[in-house]
Amino acid sequence: MKKAIFEGVCTALVTPFDENNNLDFSACEKLIEQQTKSGIDAILILGSTGESFALSTEERTNFTRFVRKILPRTCKLIVGAGGNIPSETIRLANEAKSLGADACLVTTPYFNRCTQNGIIQHFEKICQNVDLPMIVYNIPSRSGVNIQPDTMKTLATFDNIVGLKEANGEIGHILEMFHSVQRDLPIYCGNDNLNHIFAKLEASGTISVTSNVFPSEIKNQWKDGNLKLHNKLFKFNNLMFCEPNPIPVKYALSKIGIIKNNLRLPLTPLETQHQTLIDTELKRLGVI
């Protein structure tokens, strides 16, 4: 198996905005301090949880530079670099490398719904022009295309593809993917409600949304394969997707005083009925 960029828990970090909807570096520092004190193994920025679609090129650069500056080197930095065309992903990945990223996360092309051969050629073109370790992100619910296990087997032969973030929640697909590529490269859980299953399958780690709010709990759950912790967080994990991510997790973080509850359009504030559900769960979990 290829060497893992990280083993354990990576937090898919939100991007905090201030009351004027500018990058909130102070809140970001507070959030990262909470993460590193909890022993989180890696931080992913500028993914879907990080509202990368809503940031300008300059903001992406400034945010990456800031996070790299304050993040301890013991905690790996992974930067989202997915795009719909290879040339844009190549640009983003190479910039991430120049700013000190340890790896990049690259999703499948979205909206155009290419074939499996198109997926292979897309990643092959990127790998030919990027000298940075790359984790492939399979998230058919957002991209509209699913990486088949045989396709991932081919992608695993590319030198700088060093991992898979699997966010297809179908158990049959997950088992096939593990059977096909687990001996070749690390697999990371992309759905918090499946952390326990991935841990039992001996995945290399999880890339978590919930760990924005509960970093210590997700770290302990992953380390110990703790079914009790899994059950404790199960409802909260599901609530983090009651509306499109990162709407719920930003609301939860604002309730515990880490960031302000600011999003950029087309994302809108959490609806009232979902606020009540998350408030109830945060009270049950003892953080508000």
N, C-alpha and C positions, 0 to 999 in steps of 0.2 A: 504493500500500500504506500502511496505517496505520503510524505510528511505533512501533517496537519498544520495549517496556519495557527490554529488554536485548538485546544481541547477543553470542553466544558461549556461555559455560558458566554455568549456574545449578546449584548443589548443592542437592539435596533433602535437607536436613539432618536427621539423627537428633535425637531428644530424649534427652539423657543423663539417667539416673537414678542416684542414689547407692545405697549398700548398704541403705538403708531405703526405697528406691523413691520417694524424693522427687526433685524436679527438682535436677539437679546443675549449678549455675550455673558453678562453677569449671571443670568439664570442658567445658561449652559454650563458655566463653571461650577455652579452649585449642584447641578444634576450630575456632572461627571465626578465630582468629589464624592457624592453619595454612591456612585457606581464603583469607584475604585476602592473605597473603604469597605465595600461589601465583597471584595475579591473577584469582581467580574473579570473574565479572562480576555475579553475583546470588546471593542465598541465598533458598531457599524453606523456610519453617518451617510446621509444623503440617499437613503433608500426610500421605499414607499412610506414607511413610518416617519421619515425625515422630510416629507413634503418636497422632495427634490424637484418635482415638476413645477413647483411654484417659485423656485429660486432663480435669480439671474446668474449669468456666468461669473460676474464679479462676486456675488454673494457666496456662490459655491466655493470659489477660491478662498475668500476671506474666512469662511466658516471652517474649511479644512485646515487652513494654516493655523487658526486659533486652537482648534481641537488638538492638532499635533503638538502644539507648543505646551499645552497644559496636561496632556495625557502622559502618564508614566510609560516609559519604554517597555515595562513589564506587561503592559496591557496593549494588545495588538490593535492597530487601527485599520479598519476595512472601509473603503469608500465606494459607495454606489456609483456605477459608471454605465448603467444600462442605457441603451438607445435603440431607436428604430432602424437605424442604418449603421453599418460598421464604422464608417468614417467618424461619426460623432462619438461612438463608444471608444474608439481608438484615441481620440483627442482627450476625452474625459479621463481615461485610464492613464494615459501618459502624464497628464497634469497631476493626477493623484500621486503617481510615483515621484514626480518632481517635488511634491509637497511633503513627502515622507510617509506615505501610506505603506503598510505592510502587504496589503492585498486589495483587490477590487472585487466587487460583487456585480455580476453582469446577468441581467435577466434575458429571457428569450425576447426576440422581436415581438412587438405587440401590435394589435389592430389589423395588420396585413395578413395574419394567419397563414404563415408560410408552411411549406411541407417539412417533413423531417429532414430531407436533403437540404432544404433551405436553412434549417437550424444549424446543420453541420457546417455548411459553407459560411454562414454568418460568423460562427465562432472560429472557424479556421482562419478567416480573413483577419479577425481581431488578434488572434494569437500570433500571426505572422508579423504583426506590427506593434505589439505591446510586450515589453519585458517586465512584467509584473505578475505575481501569482494571482490567479483568478478563480473565484468561486462562482459556479453556474447557479442561476436562480430559476427554478421551475415553479411558476405560479400561474397555472392556467386560468384561474378565476379572474385575473387581471389582464393577462397577455392574450388570452383567447386561443392559445396553442399549448399543447402538453408535450413535454419531452418523453418519448418512449424509452423504456429501458435499453433497447438495442442501440438507440441513438446516443444515449448517455455513455454506453460502453465505448462507442467510437470517440466521443468527446474526451473521455478519460485518457485516451492515448496521446492527446496534445500535451506537450511538455508543461506549459504553464497553467493548465487547468488542474487545480489542486483540491477541489471540493465541490460538493453539490448541496445547495440549500433546497430541500424538498418541501414544497408547500402544496402539493396535491394531497388532499385529505382522504383519498380513497384507499382503504386498507389493502385491497388487492394490488393496486398499483405500487404502493409503498413496499410490500413484500417482494414483488417482482424486481423493483429497483434495487433493494438490498441484495437480492440473490444475484443480480447481474453485475453490480459495480462495487459492492462493499469491499471486495478484496483488492480493488484497484485504487480507490481514493476515498477520503473521508466523506461521510454523509452527515448533514446537519438538519435537525428538525426545524421546519418553518412554520409550525402551528403549535402554539402553547398547549392547547388541549390534548395534543398527542405526545407531549414530552415524555411521559411515562413509558409509552409504547416504544418510542425511539430509543430511550435509554435501555430498555430490556432487549432491544435488537442490537445493542452495543454500537449505536451511532457515536460519532466523535463529539457531538455537542448539539446545542440548540442556539438558534438566533431568535431571540425572544422579544416580544412586545411587552409582556407582563413585567419583565425585569426592570423596565423603566420605573415602575412603582414598587415592586417587591424584589429587588436584586438579591438580597440575602436568601430569601425563601426559594427562589428559582435556583440559585447556586446550590443550596443544600439539597433541594429535591433532585437535582441532576447528579450530584456527588453520591448521594445515598440510595438513589432509586426509591425514594420515599413515597409509598402509596398514600400514606396519611396526608402528607403535604400536597400531593397531587389532588386528592379529594377536597382538601381545604381550599385550594385555589381554583377548582374546576369551574365553578359558576362565574368567578371573576374573569377567568380566561375567556369564557364565552361572551361575557359582557363587553370585552374589549373589541368585539366585532359585531355589536348590536347595530352599529352604523359604520360606514367606511372608516377604516384605519387611516389616520391617527385621531379621528374625532373623539372617540371614547377615552383613549389613553391620555390625551392632552387635558380633557376634563378631569380625569382622576388625579393627574399630577397637580392641577391647579387646586384641587380640594385639599391636598396634603401640603400645599404651600411651596412647591418646588418651582413652578413656572406659572405664568399667566395663561389663561384659557383663550389664546388668540390663534386663529387659523387664517389661511389665505383662500380666497375664492378660487375654485368653486366649492371648497369645503365650507360648511356652515356649522354654527354651534350645535352641540348635542341637544336633541329634543327633550322636552321637560319630562316625559314619562321615562326616558332612559336615564336622565339625571337622578331621578328618584331611585331607580334600581341600583345604580352604581353607588349612590350615597348609602343605601341600606347595606350593601355588601362591604363597603369600606368601614362602616361602623361595626359590622360583624367581625371583620378582620382586625379591628382595634387600632386603626390608623387615623380615624377622625372621631 
